[in-house]
Amino acid sequence: MSGRLAGKTAFITGAARGQGRSHAVRMAQEGANIIAVDVCKDMPGMAYVGATEEDLAETVRLVEQLDRRIVAVQADVRDPEALGAAVDRGVTELGGLNIVSANAGIGCAPHQAHELSMETWQDMLDINLTGAWTTAKVAVPHLIAGGQGGCIVFTSSGAGLRAYPNTAHYTSAKHGLVGLMRTMALELAPHFIRVNTIHPTNVDTPMIMNDNMYRLFCPDLPHPNRDDFAAVALTMNALPIPWVEPVDISNALLFLTSDEARYITGVTLPVDAGNLIR
């Protein structure tokens, strides 16, 4: 199969739905085989319903429909043994590893920093920051062993480059990914493994489109809805749109992981409709 990722294998966490599913499908369209991991359940601190086994099965169906191979495993990014076993299985069945998309993460309900519980703070960092590090940790030995370089992309956020009130735990974790990325970009450069971050604005996925997020951005309304949030979100971006679609992030990921970006490493890439220049 021809394509920008022909002959490559991509490991994607949080692949059951949202951006992760979009990444799996978009990469498969360009010829990649996929190792798809998702916890498929509600997670601590999540302000919305988590993905399901059925969601992950749908990702499998969509990738196989494109005549690509996929190994799908339920695993928690906080569990290095399970995550490592998932990658080992995928590499064995698919024949190698070239790309890592550390995409899994949770959103947050609004809290001022001093009002956060220790548990809520720790769960956020364990999943959104340590989970991304664990994803890279179990994947890097396979990238090095392949001897052909590779690419790791951490999904950060606009909140990884700026602050938003009432999101201290989320903002801290997403900022932390930038430091992790820059450090690993230097460490892995001798192996020709590139490391970058993507920083989306609001994306039309369940992590954003839920009542807690509506309340975060529309605190003066008693029962805000999607339309109320859209009106506020429109003011956050320079371009006249309230949010982007998952495929917009997938297209940026595709570029960063393709040979077109072969000399791009250590970069923070916003896909934010101009959010960061507002």
MIPA-71387 format. One line per 5 residues: number of its first residue (from 1); for each residue x, y, z of N, C-alpha, C. Coordinates in nm, 3 decimals, decimal comma. Atoms other than C-alpha are relative to their C-alpha. Example, Ala and Ser with C-alpha at 12.3 -4.5 7.8 and 13.67 -1.06 7.14 Angstrom:
// residues 2
1> 0,089:-0,119:0,000:1,230:-0,450:0,780:0,090:0,120:0,000 ~ -0,082:-0,119:-0,006:1,367:-0,106:0,714:-0,077:0,109:0,073
***
This chain:
// residues 278
1> 0,084:-0,119:0,000:0,000:0,000:0,000:0,088:0,124:0,000 ~ -0,075:-0,125:0,003:0,134:0,342:-0,093:-0,057:0,095:0,102 ~ 0,045:-0,098:-0,098:0,109:0,637:0,141:0,119:0,057:0,075 ~ -0,108:-0,070:-0,068:0,313:0,873:0,354:0,057:-0,080:0,117 ~ -0,048:0,084:-0,111:0,342:0,611:0,632:0,005:-0,148:-0,040
6> -0,002:0,138:0,047:0,359:0,298:0,418:0,114:-0,077:0,064 ~ -0,100:0,087:-0,060:0,543:0,014:0,591:0,033:0,033:0,144 ~ -0,029:-0,040:-0,137:0,535:0,183:0,933:-0,109:-0,048:0,096 ~ 0,094:0,037:-0,106:0,370:0,090:1,261:-0,006:0,112:0,101 ~ 0,022:-0,108:-0,095:0,221:0,348:1,495:-0,068:-0,053:0,126
11> 0,055:0,034:-0,131:0,150:0,299:1,866:-0,075:0,122:0,052 ~ 0,086:-0,111:-0,038:-0,142:0,517:1,980:-0,073:-0,034:0,128 ~ 0,078:0,018:-0,123:-0,281:0,551:2,332:-0,124:0,088:-0,005 ~ 0,128:-0,071:0,005:-0,635:0,668:2,398:-0,066:-0,014:-0,135 ~ 0,037:0,020:0,140:-0,728:0,514:2,064:-0,145:-0,042:-0,021
16> 0,135:0,053:0,015:-1,087:0,407:2,134:-0,096:0,099:-0,065 ~ 0,091:-0,100:0,057:-1,249:0,734:2,030:0,072:0,135:-0,005 ~ -0,054:-0,135:-0,002:-1,193:1,108:1,987:0,124:0,015:-0,086 ~ -0,122:-0,023:0,077:-0,851:1,223:1,873:0,076:-0,130:-0,026 ~ -0,074:0,124:0,018:-0,698:0,879:1,926:-0,053:-0,084:-0,114
21> 0,059:0,076:0,113:-0,942:0,706:1,692:0,030:0,071:-0,131 ~ -0,029:-0,077:0,121:-0,898:0,985:1,439:0,144:-0,021:-0,044 ~ -0,142:0,023:0,033:-0,519:0,941:1,457:0,018:-0,139:-0,063 ~ -0,014:0,136:0,051:-0,549:0,566:1,402:-0,051:-0,011:-0,143 ~ 0,059:0,007:0,134:-0,775:0,606:1,100:0,083:0,079:-0,100
26> -0,075:-0,085:0,094:-0,576:0,890:0,945:0,134:-0,064:-0,035 ~ -0,128:0,066:0,028:-0,247:0,702:0,981:-0,020:-0,125:-0,085 ~ 0,030:0,118:0,081:-0,404:0,386:0,842:-0,028:0,039:-0,145 ~ 0,025:-0,049:0,136:-0,523:0,587:0,542:0,130:0,024:-0,076 ~ -0,130:-0,027:0,062:-0,158:0,668:0,479:0,094:-0,121:0,006
31> -0,077:0,123:0,014:-0,044:0,306:0,504:0,055:-0,061:0,127 ~ -0,057:0,052:-0,124:0,046:0,254:0,871:-0,085:-0,112:0,057 ~ 0,067:0,093:-0,089:-0,040:-0,047:1,082:-0,002:0,062:0,140 ~ 0,029:-0,071:-0,124:-0,164:0,039:1,429:0,005:-0,093:0,121 ~ 0,015:0,059:-0,134:-0,108:-0,066:1,790:-0,087:0,097:0,078
36> 0,098:-0,088:-0,063:-0,415:0,079:1,962:-0,024:-0,042:0,144 ~ 0,019:0,028:-0,142:-0,440:0,102:2,339:-0,100:0,099:0,059 ~ 0,092:-0,087:-0,074:-0,720:0,238:2,555:-0,042:-0,074:0,126 ~ 0,041:0,061:-0,127:-0,830:0,180:2,913:-0,145:-0,046:-0,005 ~ 0,140:0,039:0,021:-1,196:0,159:2,803:-0,082:-0,002:0,129
41> 0,084:-0,014:-0,119:-1,349:0,275:3,129:0,012:0,143:0,051 ~ -0,011:-0,131:-0,064:-1,412:0,585:3,337:0,128:0,006:0,083 ~ -0,126:-0,016:-0,072:-1,098:0,725:3,495:-0,018:0,101:0,112 ~ 0,011:-0,096:-0,110:-1,043:0,915:3,821:0,013:0,144:-0,049 ~ -0,008:-0,140:0,036:-1,111:1,284:3,786:-0,066:0,037:-0,130
46> 0,066:-0,030:0,125:-1,288:1,252:3,454:-0,136:0,062:0,026 ~ 0,127:-0,071:-0,018:-1,583:1,487:3,421:-0,102:-0,042:-0,106 ~ 0,085:0,048:0,109:-1,750:1,278:3,150:0,016:-0,151:-0,008 ~ -0,001:0,146:0,011:-1,818:0,917:3,055:0,118:-0,044:-0,087 ~ -0,118:0,048:0,072:-1,512:0,723:2,943:-0,034:-0,085:-0,121
51> 0,016:0,087:0,116:-1,459:0,518:2,630:-0,035:-0,142:0,046 ~ 0,044:0,136:-0,029:-1,586:0,159:2,612:0,072:-0,101:-0,089 ~ -0,054:0,106:0,085:-1,477:-0,175:2,470:-0,059:0,008:-0,140 ~ 0,066:-0,015:0,130:-1,730:-0,115:2,192:0,064:0,112:-0,082 ~ -0,069:-0,109:0,070:-1,557:0,213:2,108:0,131:-0,049:-0,060
56> -0,127:0,052:0,051:-1,222:0,036:2,075:-0,023:-0,097:-0,116 ~ 0,033:0,093:0,109:-1,383:-0,233:1,860:-0,035:0,077:-0,128 ~ 0,032:-0,081:0,118:-1,512:0,040:1,629:0,126:0,056:-0,064 ~ -0,129:-0,042:0,055:-1,159:0,178:1,592:0,063:-0,113:-0,079 ~ -0,053:0,117:0,071:-1,047:-0,172:1,496:-0,070:-0,017:-0,135
61> 0,078:0,018:0,124:-1,327:-0,198:1,239:0,040:0,103:-0,104 ~ -0,032:-0,107:0,094:-1,242:0,138:1,082:0,139:-0,016:-0,060 ~ -0,136:0,022:0,052:-0,871:0,055:1,051:0,003:-0,119:-0,094 ~ 0,002:0,119:0,085:-0,933:-0,293:0,911:-0,075:0,025:-0,130 ~ 0,075:-0,038:0,121:-1,180:-0,143:0,665:0,091:0,064:-0,104
66> -0,099:-0,062:0,089:-0,881:0,042:0,521:0,109:-0,098:-0,042 ~ -0,093:0,107:0,037:-0,700:-0,291:0,473:0,135:0,016:0,070 ~ -0,119:-0,008:-0,083:-0,451:-0,215:0,750:-0,015:-0,094:0,118 ~ 0,001:0,089:-0,116:-0,355:-0,439:1,040:-0,001:0,083:0,128 ~ 0,007:-0,071:-0,128:-0,429:-0,339:1,398:0,001:-0,100:0,114
71> 0,001:0,076:-0,125:-0,352:-0,485:1,739:-0,058:0,093:0,106 ~ 0,068:-0,084:-0,098:-0,592:-0,345:1,999:0,002:-0,067:0,136 ~ -0,017:0,053:-0,135:-0,534:-0,388:2,372:-0,059:0,098:0,100 ~ 0,043:-0,082:-0,112:-0,709:-0,261:2,682:0,113:0,008:0,102 ~ -0,108:-0,019:-0,097:-0,442:-0,114:2,909:-0,007:0,142:0,054
76> -0,002:-0,128:-0,070:-0,402:0,171:3,154:0,140:0,060:-0,011 ~ -0,132:-0,060:0,015:-0,118:0,417:3,087:0,071:0,015:0,134 ~ -0,064:-0,003:-0,133:-0,055:0,417:3,464:0,058:-0,135:0,038 ~ -0,045:0,136:-0,027:0,031:0,045:3,444:0,112:-0,036:-0,098 ~ -0,109:0,022:0,096:0,378:0,008:3,287:0,011:-0,145:-0,048
81> -0,008:0,140:0,042:0,362:-0,372:3,283:-0,102:-0,030:-0,111 ~ 0,104:0,024:0,100:0,032:-0,382:3,093:0,029:0,077:-0,129 ~ -0,030:-0,081:0,118:0,138:-0,102:2,860:0,117:-0,060:-0,077 ~ -0,114:0,063:0,066:0,471:-0,268:2,790:-0,037:-0,128:-0,071 ~ 0,045:0,125:0,063:0,301:-0,599:2,720:-0,078:0,027:-0,128
86> 0,077:-0,036:0,120:0,067:-0,428:2,473:0,093:0,036:-0,115 ~ -0,094:-0,038:0,105:0,357:-0,276:2,283:0,079:-0,121:-0,048 ~ -0,075:0,120:0,039:0,556:-0,600:2,288:-0,084:-0,088:-0,092 ~ 0,087:0,082:0,084:0,259:-0,787:2,147:-0,017:0,063:-0,139 ~ 0,018:-0,067:0,128:0,202:-0,526:1,877:0,123:-0,010:-0,087
91> -0,125:0,007:0,077:0,566:-0,523:1,772:0,022:-0,141:-0,053 ~ -0,016:0,139:0,043:0,575:-0,902:1,758:-0,093:-0,032:-0,117 ~ 0,097:0,034:0,104:0,260:-0,926:1,546:0,015:0,083:-0,126 ~ -0,004:-0,090:0,115:0,323:-0,627:1,320:0,141:0,022:-0,054 ~ -0,134:0,003:0,055:0,698:-0,650:1,287:0,088:0,121:0,027
96> -0,087:-0,113:-0,031:0,838:-0,332:1,440:-0,079:0,116:0,056 ~ 0,064:-0,120:-0,050:0,764:0,015:1,569:0,076:0,121:-0,053 ~ -0,060:-0,120:0,057:0,824:0,355:1,410:-0,052:0,130:0,060 ~ 0,068:-0,123:-0,040:0,578:0,606:1,556:-0,069:-0,022:0,133 ~ 0,071:0,004:-0,128:0,445:0,679:1,905:-0,083:0,126:0,013
101> 0,091:-0,112:-0,029:0,142:0,899:1,969:-0,050:-0,017:0,143 ~ 0,041:0,003:-0,141:0,113:0,954:2,345:-0,118:0,096:0,015 ~ 0,120:-0,081:0,011:-0,242:1,080:2,317:-0,094:-0,011:0,120 ~ 0,097:0,024:-0,108:-0,426:0,935:2,618:0,008:0,110:0,106 ~ 0,005:-0,101:-0,106:-0,539:1,185:2,878:-0,143:0,024:0,042
106> 0,133:-0,035:-0,049:-0,831:1,315:3,078:-0,011:0,151:0,010 ~ 0,030:-0,141:-0,023:-0,996:1,653:3,101:-0,028:0,023:0,147 ~ 0,016:-0,031:-0,142:-1,097:1,823:3,421:-0,128:0,079:0,025 ~ 0,104:-0,088:-0,050:-1,380:1,975:3,617:0,068:0,123:0,060 ~ -0,065:-0,122:-0,050:-1,315:2,336:3,729:0,023:-0,002:0,150
111> -0,037:-0,017:-0,141:-1,132:2,385:4,060:0,107:0,107:0,009 ~ -0,114:-0,086:-0,027:-0,919:2,665:4,194:0,114:-0,085:0,057 ~ -0,117:0,082:-0,035:-0,567:2,542:4,263:0,000:-0,040:0,147 ~ -0,009:0,030:-0,144:-0,589:2,565:4,641:-0,116:-0,086:0,049 ~ 0,115:0,081:-0,038:-0,921:2,378:4,642:0,007:-0,143:-0,053
116> -0,016:0,135:0,052:-0,798:2,071:4,456:0,032:-0,098:0,112 ~ -0,039:0,104:-0,094:-0,787:1,751:4,657:0,132:-0,062:-0,045 ~ -0,125:0,068:0,035:-0,457:1,564:4,670:-0,025:-0,111:-0,101 ~ 0,031:0,111:0,090:-0,624:1,272:4,495:-0,025:0,050:-0,142 ~ 0,030:-0,053:0,133:-0,757:1,483:4,207:0,127:0,050:-0,068
121> -0,127:-0,047:0,054:-0,418:1,650:4,161:0,087:-0,117:-0,048 ~ -0,090:0,111:0,032:-0,228:1,320:4,166:-0,052:-0,083:-0,117 ~ 0,056:0,077:0,111:-0,467:1,137:3,933:0,027:0,069:-0,133 ~ -0,025:-0,074:0,124:-0,431:1,412:3,673:0,144:-0,015:-0,044 ~ -0,141:0,013:0,038:-0,052:1,402:3,681:0,036:-0,144:-0,035
126> -0,030:0,141:0,028:-0,044:1,022:3,689:-0,044:-0,040:-0,141 ~ 0,052:0,038:0,132:-0,253:0,996:3,373:0,058:0,086:-0,111 ~ -0,033:-0,090:0,110:-0,171:1,304:3,168:0,149:0,026:-0,018 ~ -0,144:-0,023:0,011:0,200:1,339:3,245:0,079:-0,130:0,016 ~ -0,074:0,124:-0,020:0,337:1,019:3,395:-0,044:-0,106:-0,100
131> 0,047:0,097:0,100:0,118:0,813:3,161:0,064:0,021:-0,136 ~ -0,068:-0,028:0,127:0,272:0,988:2,861:0,147:-0,042:0,007 ~ -0,139:0,044:-0,018:0,622:0,929:3,000:0,008:-0,153:-0,007 ~ 0,000:0,146:0,003:0,536:0,561:3,056:-0,019:-0,052:-0,141 ~ 0,020:0,037:0,140:0,410:0,537:2,698:0,131:0,006:-0,077
136> -0,129:-0,014:0,067:0,742:0,667:2,572:0,101:-0,101:0,053 ~ -0,097:0,089:-0,064:0,941:0,457:2,818:-0,008:-0,142:-0,057 ~ 0,013:0,137:0,048:0,798:0,125:2,697:0,022:-0,010:-0,151 ~ -0,013:0,002:0,146:0,821:0,226:2,331:0,143:0,025:-0,049 ~ -0,132:-0,041:0,048:1,170:0,375:2,305:0,094:-0,117:-0,027
141> -0,089:0,112:0,033:1,360:0,044:2,332:-0,029:-0,064:-0,135 ~ 0,035:0,056:0,130:1,168:-0,081:2,029:0,042:0,093:-0,113 ~ -0,042:-0,095:0,101:1,238:0,238:1,834:0,151:-0,010:-0,022 ~ -0,146:0,010:0,011:1,610:0,211:1,911:0,040:-0,131:-0,066 ~ -0,035:0,132:0,054:1,618:-0,161:1,833:-0,025:-0,008:-0,150
146> 0,031:0,002:0,143:1,464:-0,096:1,491:0,110:0,059:-0,085 ~ -0,116:-0,054:0,070:1,771:0,106:1,395:-0,032:0,093:-0,115 ~ 0,040:-0,087:0,111:1,573:0,332:1,160:-0,053:0,134:0,049 ~ 0,055:-0,123:-0,055:1,494:0,624:1,387:-0,146:-0,016:0,034 ~ 0,142:0,004:-0,033:1,136:0,714:1,459:-0,047:0,134:0,050
151> 0,059:-0,126:-0,042:0,909:0,975:1,604:-0,094:-0,023:0,117 ~ 0,093:-0,001:-0,113:0,729:1,040:1,934:-0,069:0,135:0,001 ~ 0,076:-0,124:-0,012:0,452:1,297:1,960:-0,087:-0,008:0,124 ~ 0,085:-0,012:-0,119:0,300:1,396:2,293:-0,113:0,097:-0,030 ~ 0,113:-0,091:0,014:-0,049:1,543:2,281:-0,008:0,086:0,125
156> 0,012:-0,095:-0,109:-0,030:1,849:2,500:-0,130:0,077:-0,019 ~ 0,121:-0,082:0,005:-0,276:2,139:2,479:0,043:0,145:-0,013 ~ -0,027:-0,142:-0,015:-0,302:2,512:2,443:0,038:0,031:0,143 ~ -0,031:-0,016:-0,142:-0,290:2,481:2,822:0,140:-0,049:0,035 ~ -0,140:0,033:-0,021:0,061:2,345:2,780:0,093:0,116:-0,028
161> -0,081:-0,117:0,035:0,178:2,686:2,663:-0,055:0,129:0,060 ~ 0,058:-0,117:-0,067:-0,051:2,924:2,854:-0,084:-0,051:0,117 ~ 0,079:0,038:-0,117:-0,256:2,927:3,173:-0,148:0,029:-0,022 ~ 0,144:-0,021:-0,007:-0,631:2,894:3,218:-0,042:-0,011:0,146 ~ 0,045:0,010:-0,139:-0,794:2,968:3,554:-0,080:-0,127:0,024
166> 0,079:0,115:-0,045:-0,944:2,674:3,745:0,042:-0,132:-0,064 ~ -0,050:0,125:0,063:-0,732:2,413:3,563:0,145:-0,026:0,041 ~ -0,142:0,007:-0,039:-0,408:2,411:3,766:0,059:-0,138:-0,023 ~ -0,054:0,136:0,014:-0,369:2,031:3,762:0,017:-0,037:-0,146 ~ -0,007:0,030:0,143:-0,444:1,996:3,391:0,110:0,083:-0,067
171> -0,100:-0,089:0,059:-0,232:2,298:3,295:0,141:-0,040:0,040 ~ -0,132:0,044:-0,047:0,060:2,173:3,506:0,045:-0,125:-0,074 ~ -0,036:0,123:0,071:0,050:1,829:3,346:0,036:0,027:-0,145 ~ -0,025:-0,028:0,140:0,032:1,969:2,995:0,125:0,084:-0,022 ~ -0,128:-0,070:0,005:0,316:2,214:3,062:0,115:-0,099:0,020
176> -0,103:0,099:-0,026:0,515:1,921:3,199:0,039:-0,081:-0,122 ~ -0,029:0,074:0,122:0,487:1,741:2,866:0,100:0,072:-0,088 ~ -0,095:-0,076:0,081:0,681:2,022:2,701:0,142:-0,024:0,051 ~ -0,132:0,028:-0,055:0,974:1,973:2,938:0,046:-0,141:-0,029 ~ -0,032:0,139:0,032:0,959:1,598:2,888:0,040:-0,012:-0,146
181> -0,029:0,007:0,143:0,950:1,640:2,511:0,137:0,057:-0,034 ~ -0,127:-0,064:0,033:1,245:1,878:2,497:0,119:-0,082:0,049 ~ -0,108:0,082:-0,054:1,456:1,656:2,718:0,020:-0,126:-0,083 ~ -0,013:0,123:0,078:1,379:1,339:2,524:0,046:0,028:-0,142 ~ -0,047:-0,035:0,134:1,437:1,518:2,194:0,152:0,006:-0,004
186> -0,148:-0,004:-0,008:1,796:1,581:2,304:0,058:-0,139:0,023 ~ -0,053:0,132:-0,034:1,847:1,236:2,453:-0,007:-0,097:-0,117 ~ 0,023:0,100:0,104:1,711:1,047:2,152:0,050:0,044:-0,137 ~ -0,049:-0,048:0,129:1,855:1,263:1,874:0,112:-0,087:-0,059 ~ -0,105:0,085:0,060:2,165:1,040:1,836:-0,055:-0,126:-0,068
191> 0,064:0,116:0,062:1,926:0,756:1,745:-0,092:0,041:-0,116 ~ 0,088:-0,055:0,104:1,749:0,980:1,490:-0,148:-0,021:0,034 ~ 0,139:0,005:-0,047:1,432:0,960:1,700:-0,040:0,143:0,034 ~ 0,046:-0,137:-0,019:1,244:1,288:1,686:-0,114:0,003:0,103 ~ 0,101:-0,012:-0,105:1,020:1,410:1,971:-0,059:0,141:-0,006
196> 0,069:-0,128:0,010:0,759:1,687:1,948:-0,129:-0,003:0,081 ~ 0,132:-0,009:-0,062:0,437:1,809:2,109:-0,096:0,071:-0,093 ~ 0,109:-0,068:0,069:0,104:1,909:1,957:-0,086:0,069:0,105 ~ 0,075:-0,082:-0,095:-0,103:2,181:2,125:-0,133:0,044:-0,061 ~ 0,130:-0,036:0,057:-0,470:2,180:2,024:-0,071:0,109:0,082
201> 0,104:-0,078:-0,065:-0,727:2,443:2,102:-0,114:-0,097:0,034 ~ 0,114:0,089:-0,023:-1,075:2,307:2,185:-0,021:-0,090:-0,121 ~ 0,025:0,099:0,105:-1,145:1,991:1,985:-0,137:-0,063:0,026 ~ 0,136:0,053:-0,013:-1,492:1,851:1,919:0,005:-0,149:0,033 ~ -0,003:0,136:-0,052:-1,458:1,536:2,132:-0,072:-0,003:0,134
206> 0,068:0,006:-0,130:-1,628:1,408:2,451:0,076:0,067:0,113 ~ -0,076:-0,063:-0,107:-1,343:1,549:2,661:-0,033:0,148:0,014 ~ 0,036:-0,142:0,000:-1,452:1,900:2,565:-0,152:0,018:0,008 ~ 0,144:-0,018:0,010:-1,820:1,854:2,488:-0,072:-0,074:0,112 ~ 0,069:0,058:-0,116:-1,958:1,783:2,835:-0,040:0,113:0,095
211> 0,059:-0,104:-0,086:-2,147:1,969:3,107:0,104:0,069:0,087 ~ -0,101:-0,062:-0,085:-1,843:2,025:3,329:0,083:0,104:-0,076 ~ -0,076:-0,096:0,080:-1,651:2,194:3,049:-0,086:0,122:-0,032 ~ 0,088:-0,113:0,026:-1,952:2,407:2,963:-0,005:0,093:0,122 ~ 0,004:-0,082:-0,122:-1,968:2,521:3,326:0,132:0,073:0,024
216> -0,131:-0,063:-0,019:-1,595:2,593:3,332:0,009:0,130:-0,079 ~ -0,014:-0,116:0,088:-1,620:2,836:3,043:-0,122:0,092:0,001 ~ 0,121:-0,083:-0,009:-1,972:2,967:3,113:-0,047:0,006:0,146 ~ 0,032:0,009:-0,143:-1,967:3,012:3,493:-0,119:0,085:0,042 ~ 0,111:-0,088:-0,037:-2,236:3,282:3,491:-0,136:-0,054:-0,042
221> 0,127:0,059:0,045:-2,500:3,058:3,332:-0,035:-0,120:0,089 ~ 0,037:0,110:-0,092:-2,698:2,813:3,551:0,010:-0,138:-0,065 ~ -0,002:0,130:0,069:-2,723:2,534:3,289:0,051:0,019:-0,143 ~ -0,052:-0,025:0,135:-2,492:2,609:2,995:-0,002:-0,126:-0,086 ~ 0,002:0,112:0,094:-2,510:2,390:2,684:0,105:0,021:-0,109
226> -0,101:-0,005:0,108:-2,305:2,329:2,369:-0,002:0,134:-0,072 ~ 0,010:-0,127:0,070:-2,437:2,643:2,201:0,055:0,115:0,084 ~ -0,056:-0,102:-0,089:-2,351:2,856:2,505:0,152:-0,006:-0,001 ~ -0,145:0,017:0,003:-2,002:2,711:2,509:0,058:0,048:-0,132 ~ -0,049:-0,042:0,132:-1,965:2,772:2,134:0,017:0,151:-0,007
231> -0,008:-0,146:0,004:-2,033:3,143:2,182:0,124:0,050:0,074 ~ -0,119:-0,038:-0,075:-1,758:3,168:2,445:0,126:-0,049:-0,071 ~ -0,117:0,059:0,066:-1,517:2,937:2,260:0,039:0,079:-0,124 ~ -0,026:-0,081:0,120:-1,550:3,155:1,950:0,091:0,117:0,031 ~ -0,082:-0,116:-0,039:-1,387:3,441:2,140:0,142:-0,040:0,039
236> -0,131:0,046:-0,045:-1,089:3,225:2,240:0,101:-0,012:-0,114 ~ -0,087:0,022:0,115:-0,950:3,175:1,889:0,007:0,124:-0,088 ~ -0,011:-0,111:0,095:-0,820:3,429:1,637:-0,084:-0,027:-0,124 ~ 0,086:0,036:0,112:-0,984:3,245:1,349:-0,144:-0,012:0,050 ~ 0,139:-0,004:-0,046:-1,365:3,272:1,363:-0,067:-0,137:0,008
241> 0,057:0,132:-0,024:-1,433:2,915:1,478:0,007:-0,029:0,150 ~ -0,004:0,030:-0,143:-1,518:2,781:1,825:0,092:-0,116:0,036 ~ -0,085:0,116:-0,027:-1,322:2,457:1,794:0,043:-0,062:-0,132 ~ -0,046:0,074:0,117:-1,137:2,230:1,553:-0,053:-0,142:0,009 ~ 0,044:0,139:0,006:-1,217:1,875:1,448:0,119:-0,093:0,030
246> -0,110:0,093:-0,028:-1,015:1,567:1,554:0,095:-0,020:-0,118 ~ -0,086:0,024:0,117:-0,888:1,520:1,197:0,101:0,113:-0,020 ~ -0,096:-0,109:0,011:-0,722:1,862:1,215:0,125:-0,030:0,082 ~ -0,114:0,039:-0,082:-0,501:1,732:1,494:0,070:-0,119:-0,064 ~ -0,058:0,118:0,066:-0,450:1,404:1,309:0,086:0,040:-0,119
251> -0,080:-0,044:0,115:-0,327:1,587:1,000:0,133:0,060:0,044 ~ -0,126:-0,053:-0,053:-0,069:1,772:1,209:0,090:-0,113:0,049 ~ -0,076:0,118:-0,045:0,036:1,444:1,370:0,058:-0,075:-0,119 ~ -0,048:0,069:0,120:0,064:1,285:1,027:0,122:0,070:-0,057 ~ -0,116:-0,074:0,050:0,298:1,561:0,913:0,122:-0,024:0,088
256> -0,115:0,013:-0,091:0,519:1,538:1,223:0,060:-0,140:-0,004 ~ -0,049:0,138:-0,002:0,548:1,160:1,193:0,043:-0,049:-0,137 ~ -0,038:0,040:0,136:0,609:1,153:0,818:0,143:0,044:-0,031 ~ -0,135:-0,039:0,042:0,939:1,188:0,634:0,007:0,147:-0,041 ~ 0,002:-0,143:0,032:0,829:1,539:0,539:0,053:0,084:0,116
261> -0,047:-0,070:-0,120:0,921:1,639:0,896:0,127:-0,065:0,055 ~ -0,111:0,085:-0,045:1,239:1,431:0,911:0,104:0,074:0,082 ~ -0,096:-0,076:-0,078:1,446:1,713:1,061:-0,067:0,092:0,102 ~ 0,072:-0,081:-0,098:1,182:1,857:1,293:-0,005:-0,075:0,132 ~ 0,002:0,060:-0,133:1,238:1,778:1,659:0,010:0,110:0,105
266> -0,002:-0,097:-0,108:1,195:1,958:1,990:-0,097:0,116:-0,019 ~ 0,091:-0,107:0,040:0,903:2,159:1,850:-0,133:-0,010:0,074 ~ 0,136:-0,009:-0,053:0,580:2,273:2,018:-0,089:0,053:-0,113 ~ 0,081:-0,037:0,117:0,325:2,277:1,733:-0,144:0,028:0,041 ~ 0,141:-0,029:-0,028:-0,003:2,460:1,805:-0,088:-0,032:-0,121
271> 0,108:0,012:0,099:-0,312:2,355:1,612:-0,120:0,063:0,068 ~ 0,081:-0,071:-0,099:-0,513:2,622:1,779:-0,084:0,115:-0,056 ~ 0,083:-0,105:0,061:-0,688:2,852:1,529:0,041:0,139:0,051 ~ -0,048:-0,127:-0,049:-0,475:3,133:1,670:-0,028:0,028:0,146 ~ 0,032:-0,017:-0,143:-0,571:3,075:2,034:0,115:0,063:0,077
276> -0,114:-0,044:-0,081:-0,221:3,139:2,163:0,046:0,142:-0,031 ~ -0,036:-0,139:0,029:-0,190:3,480:1,996:-0,111:0,097:0,039 ~ 0,108:-0,089:-0,044:-0,516:3,614:2,139:0,044:0,079:0,123
***
